[in-house]
């Protein structure tokens, strides 16, 4: 089969690789669509420490079950249209046994630590597959994983009706988070350096938008969510918090990045800083949110390309010119 392979940081090829073979409890999915994520940029650059090389990336995907391995229960069958939770938790470490598998001491994920879905086919645990409801396309199904990350993030943030919430970044995650916050009753302000992305934020419920925090009419916020992972954005979000405010670090930064935050202000204003890591017991809820239309995904896909166009598409994503870019390998419709 054809697949994108990150041979080593900075070196990407699209080439033939062996077809995946399902082991006990596994299925092989013919990939219909796979989204490019900021994490993929970090993996391509060698900035995501868990990733080995060479690696087939791709963790936001949906498709059709093409083959079922031995020992798979009746919950999934050949021909099922599925979205896949890429999480690979060990199940036995201290964090897993506390119900916090996203903090697993042996954490892994399809497309991050094992071969993923920028390929015609991908092997995954059958238990990670969620059937797509009728009416959802595979392109929408490939957005369920980012929605599930945002659902976990919203739970960590604990937004309440009437709160003023600042969202830094109007890409895919910022626009999904905006929709969830609005549905929770918050008044949402969205900032992105790219002015062209802001009209969609307004369409999806943002009360105000701007290209910088000082341009916003609202100047003090009960909570702020940074989806960019950029240090200047995080520091601007911290500075805009009201006393008692909460800062969520949602975007992925490099492991070496450092913030300059006032410890006195964290103490004196009782500021809470909270992280949100990937998916945790949120994938099923994300399926329902997308299927019901409570989270609109169809406006988010701005660019689509085939496998061979992956390197150029990656550069386009890196430039900030996309919202959600998806690869359609041709394995499933």
Secondary structure in CASP SS format (residue, H / E / C, confidence):
PFRMAT SS
TARGET T0000
AUTHOR 0000-0000-0000
METHOD secondary structure of the structure
MODEL  1
X C 1.00
X E 1.00
X E 1.00
X E 1.00
X E 1.00
X E 1.00
X E 1.00
X E 1.00
X C 1.00
X C 1.00
X E 1.00
X E 1.00
X E 1.00
X E 1.00
X E 1.00
X E 1.00
X C 1.00
X C 1.00
X C 1.00
X C 1.00
X C 1.00
X C 1.00
X C 1.00
X C 1.00
X C 1.00
X E 1.00
X E 1.00
X E 1.00
X E 1.00
X E 1.00
X E 1.00
X E 1.00
X E 1.00
X E 1.00
X E 1.00
X C 1.00
X C 1.00
X H 1.00
X H 1.00
X H 1.00
X H 1.00
X H 1.00
X H 1.00
X H 1.00
X H 1.00
X C 1.00
X C 1.00
X C 1.00
X C 1.00
X C 1.00
X C 1.00
X C 1.00
X C 1.00
X C 1.00
X E 1.00
X C 1.00
X C 1.00
X C 1.00
X C 1.00
X E 1.00
X E 1.00
X E 1.00
X E 1.00
X E 1.00
X E 1.00
X E 1.00
X E 1.00
X E 1.00
X C 1.00
X C 1.00
X C 1.00
X C 1.00
X C 1.00
X C 1.00
X C 1.00
X C 1.00
X C 1.00
X C 1.00
X C 1.00
X C 1.00
X E 1.00
X E 1.00
X E 1.00
X E 1.00
X C 1.00
X C 1.00
X E 1.00
X E 1.00
X C 1.00
X C 1.00
X C 1.00
X C 1.00
X C 1.00
X H 1.00
X H 1.00
X H 1.00
X H 1.00
X C 1.00
X C 1.00
X C 1.00
X H 1.00
X H 1.00
X H 1.00
X C 1.00
X C 1.00
X C 1.00
X C 1.00
X E 1.00
X E 1.00
X E 1.00
X C 1.00
X C 1.00
X C 1.00
X E 1.00
X C 1.00
X C 1.00
X C 1.00
X C 1.00
X E 1.00
X C 1.00
X E 1.00
X E 1.00
X E 1.00
X E 1.00
X E 1.00
X H 1.00
X H 1.00
X H 1.00
X E 1.00
X E 1.00
X E 1.00
X C 1.00
X C 1.00
X C 1.00
X C 1.00
X C 1.00
X C 1.00
X H 1.00
X H 1.00
X H 1.00
X H 1.00
X C 1.00
X C 1.00
X H 1.00
X H 1.00
X H 1.00
X H 1.00
X H 1.00
X H 1.00
X H 1.00
X H 1.00
X H 1.00
X H 1.00
X H 1.00
X H 1.00
X H 1.00
X H 1.00
X C 1.00
X C 1.00
X C 1.00
X C 1.00
X C 1.00
X C 1.00
X E 1.00
X E 1.00
X E 1.00
X E 1.00
X E 1.00
X C 1.00
X C 1.00
X C 1.00
X H 1.00
X H 1.00
X H 1.00
X H 1.00
X H 1.00
X H 1.00
X H 1.00
X H 1.00
X H 1.00
X H 1.00
X H 1.00
X H 1.00
X C 1.00
X C 1.00
X C 1.00
X E 1.00
X E 1.00
X E 1.00
X E 1.00
X E 1.00
X C 1.00
X C 1.00
X C 1.00
X H 1.00
X H 1.00
X H 1.00
X H 1.00
X H 1.00
X H 1.00
X H 1.00
X H 1.00
X H 1.00
X C 1.00
X C 1.00
X C 1.00
X C 1.00
X E 1.00
X E 1.00
X E 1.00
X C 1.00
X C 1.00
X H 1.00
X H 1.00
X H 1.00
X C 1.00
X C 1.00
X C 1.00
X C 1.00
X C 1.00
X E 1.00
X E 1.00
X E 1.00
X E 1.00
X E 1.00
X E 1.00
X C 1.00
X C 1.00
X C 1.00
X C 1.00
X H 1.00
X H 1.00
X H 1.00
X H 1.00
X H 1.00
X H 1.00
X H 1.00
X H 1.00
X H 1.00
X C 1.00
X E 1.00
X E 1.00
X E 1.00
X E 1.00
X E 1.00
X E 1.00
X E 1.00
X E 1.00
X E 1.00
X C 1.00
X C 1.00
X C 1.00
X C 1.00
X C 1.00
X C 1.00
X C 1.00
X C 1.00
X C 1.00
X C 1.00
X C 1.00
X C 1.00
X C 1.00
X H 1.00
X H 1.00
X H 1.00
X H 1.00
X H 1.00
X H 1.00
X C 1.00
X C 1.00
X C 1.00
X E 1.00
X E 1.00
X E 1.00
X E 1.00
X C 1.00
X C 1.00
X C 1.00
X C 1.00
X C 1.00
X C 1.00
X C 1.00
X H 1.00
X H 1.00
X H 1.00
X H 1.00
X H 1.00
X H 1.00
X H 1.00
X H 1.00
X H 1.00
X H 1.00
X C 1.00
X C 1.00
X C 1.00
X C 1.00
X C 1.00
X C 1.00
X C 1.00
X C 1.00
X E 1.00
X E 1.00
X E 1.00
X E 1.00
X E 1.00
X C 1.00
X H 1.00
X H 1.00
X H 1.00
X H 1.00
X H 1.00
X H 1.00
X H 1.00
X H 1.00
X H 1.00
X H 1.00
X H 1.00
X H 1.00
X H 1.00
X C 1.00
X C 1.00
X C 1.00
X C 1.00
X E 1.00
X E 1.00
X E 1.00
X E 1.00
X C 1.00
X C 1.00
X C 1.00
X C 1.00
X C 1.00
X C 1.00
END
